[in-house]
């Protein structure tokens, strides 16, 4: 079955307010849904989310860009983690609606939400982009336990900028080595003087995610549901 690839928006009521999903449907027979949440300082227009939404549908992956209720309502500051988790959990049935395995993902705060909730939602896997391992300059305030919990629930891929002040690749705990985007900052921007162009940096990111998802296989996953 062939889907149109024009983005389609859907408002979904959650306990935290209305969330918005922008669907980028697979152009051929879909294999899975990759749901991507945004960070605390921006929306779904982030360069890494836009790049994945452009690249993955041609590879059989429907991408759902998720805007948390606080963004939909026009607020400038994100709420507490508990409220973020409630919004994500509340829209999960809509993400699972197509009847495909759902990979939970996101960037920064969105990656934390995916890791915290994947187990109880029955996510097929997790894609964590620019995971904020700690606040800038405060490595003692580690959030590594969220990665550990996510990896215990399902397969986990982390992609991290080489110069991310929220946690460089070498700071991650053993067993959680991320794919590195050289010179990338927290938004995967690379300086003009780097030996890697911005286009090449994003191609590295999308290629890593595409290959990893293709290698997962979802034959044993229960579409969109909890594991039994």
C-alpha positions in Angstrom: 0.0 0.0 0.0 1.3 3.4 -0.9 0.9 6.5 1.3 1.0 10.1 0.3 4.1 11.8 1.8 2.6 15.2 2.4 2.7 16.0 6.1 -0.6 15.7 8.0 -1.3 17.3 11.3 -3.4 15.7 14.0 -4.4 17.2 17.4 -4.6 14.7 20.2 -6.1 15.3 23.6 -3.9 14.3 26.5 -4.0 14.7 30.3 -1.6 17.6 29.9 -3.6 19.3 27.1 -3.8 19.0 23.4 -0.6 17.7 21.6 0.1 17.9 17.9 1.4 15.1 15.7 2.7 15.9 12.3 2.8 12.7 10.3 5.3 12.1 7.5 4.0 8.9 6.0 6.2 6.2 4.5 6.1 6.4 0.7 5.9 2.6 0.3 4.8 -0.2 2.5 5.4 1.1 6.1 7.4 -1.1 8.5 7.3 1.1 11.6 6.6 4.5 13.1 9.4 6.6 14.6 7.8 9.1 17.0 10.1 12.1 17.8 9.6 14.6 20.5 11.3 18.0 20.7 13.6 19.6 23.3 12.8 22.1 26.0 14.1 25.0 24.1 12.6 24.5 20.7 10.0 22.6 18.6 9.8 20.1 15.8 11.6 22.5 13.5 15.0 21.4 14.9 17.4 20.4 12.2 17.8 16.8 13.3 14.1 16.1 13.5 13.5 17.8 10.1 16.3 15.8 8.5 14.9 12.5 9.8 11.4 13.4 8.7 12.7 14.0 5.2 14.9 10.9 5.0 13.1 8.0 6.6 9.7 7.8 4.8 11.5 6.6 1.6 12.9 3.8 3.7 9.6 2.5 4.9 9.5 4.4 8.2 6.6 6.7 9.0 7.9 9.7 11.1 5.6 11.3 13.6 6.9 14.7 14.9 5.3 15.3 18.3 4.7 18.7 19.8 4.1 18.6 23.5 1.0 20.4 24.8 3.0 23.3 26.3 4.3 24.1 22.8 0.9 23.8 21.2 -0.5 26.1 23.8 2.1 28.7 23.0 3.9 28.6 26.3 7.7 29.4 26.3 8.8 27.2 29.2 8.3 23.4 29.4 6.7 21.9 32.4 8.1 19.3 34.9 9.2 15.9 33.7 6.0 14.2 35.1 3.8 16.5 32.9 5.9 15.8 29.9 5.6 12.1 30.4 1.9 12.5 30.8 1.6 14.3 27.5 3.7 11.6 25.7 1.8 8.7 27.3 -1.5 10.3 26.5 -0.9 10.5 22.8 0.7 7.0 22.5 -2.5 5.4 21.4 -2.6 7.7 18.4 1.0 6.8 17.5 0.1 3.2 17.7 -3.0 3.7 15.7 -1.5 2.7 12.3 -0.9 -0.8 13.8 2.9 -0.7 13.4 5.7 -1.1 15.9 6.4 2.3 17.4 10.0 3.5 18.1 10.0 6.1 20.8 12.5 9.0 20.2 13.3 12.6 20.4 16.0 15.1 21.0 17.2 16.5 24.3 14.3 16.6 26.7 12.3 14.5 24.2 14.9 11.8 24.4 14.6 11.8 28.2 10.8 11.4 27.9 11.3 8.5 25.5 13.7 6.7 27.8 11.6 7.2 30.9 8.4 5.9 29.3 9.5 3.3 26.8 9.1 0.3 29.1 5.6 0.9 30.3 4.4 1.9 26.8 5.9 -1.1 25.0 8.1 0.8 22.6 9.8 -1.3 20.0 13.0 0.7 20.5 14.4 4.1 21.4 16.2 6.7 19.3 17.8 9.3 21.6 19.2 12.4 19.9 21.4 14.9 21.8 20.6 13.2 25.1 21.2 15.8 27.9 23.4 13.7 30.1 23.9 16.5 32.5 23.4 20.3 32.6 26.3 22.2 31.0 29.2 22.4 33.3 27.6 20.2 35.9 28.7 16.6 35.2 27.8 15.6 38.8 24.1 16.1 38.0 24.0 13.0 35.8 20.9 11.7 34.1 22.6 8.5 33.0 20.1 6.4 34.9 17.4 7.3 32.4 19.5 5.9 29.6 20.0 2.7 31.7 16.3 2.4 32.2 15.5 2.9 28.6 18.1 0.4 27.4 16.7 -2.2 29.9 13.3 -1.8 28.3 14.2 -2.1 24.6 17.0 -1.5 22.1 18.5 2.0 22.4 20.4 4.1 19.9 22.0 7.4 21.0 23.4 10.0 18.6 25.4 12.8 20.1 27.4 15.8 18.9 31.1 15.6 19.6 31.0 19.1 21.3 27.7 18.8 23.0 28.0 20.7 26.3 25.2 18.6 27.8 27.4 15.5 27.4 30.1 14.6 25.0 30.2 11.1 23.7 33.2 10.2 25.9 31.2 11.0 29.0 28.5 8.4 28.5 28.6 5.3 30.7 30.1 2.1 29.6 27.7 0.2 27.4 26.0 3.3 26.1 28.5 4.6 23.6 26.6 7.0 21.2 27.1 7.5 17.5 29.2 10.7 17.3 28.6 13.5 15.0 32.0 15.2 15.0 32.1 18.9 16.0 28.4 18.9 16.5 26.9 21.0 19.4 23.6 20.2 21.2 21.6 21.1 18.1 24.1 19.2 15.8 25.3 22.4 14.3 29.0 22.3 13.2 31.3 25.3 12.9 32.2 26.5 9.4 35.9 25.8 10.1 35.2 22.1 10.8 36.3 19.4 8.3 32.7 18.3 8.1 29.9 20.3 6.4 26.5 20.8 8.0 25.0 18.7 5.3 27.5 15.9 5.9 26.8 16.0 9.6 23.1 15.6 9.1 23.7 12.9 6.6 25.8 11.0 9.1 23.0 11.3 11.7 20.2 10.2 9.3 22.3 7.4 8.0 23.1 6.1 11.4 19.4 6.1 12.4 18.3 4.7 9.1 20.7 1.8 9.2 20.0 1.0 12.9 16.3 0.9 12.4 16.7 -1.3 9.3 18.8 -3.7 11.3 16.3 -4.0 14.2 13.7 -6.1 12.6 10.2 -5.9 14.1 8.9 -9.4 13.5 8.7 -10.3 17.2 7.4 -6.9 18.3 3.7 -6.5 19.2 2.6 -3.5 17.1 2.3 -0.4 19.3 1.6 -2.3 22.5 3.1 -3.6 25.7 5.3 -6.7 25.6 3.8 -9.8 27.0 
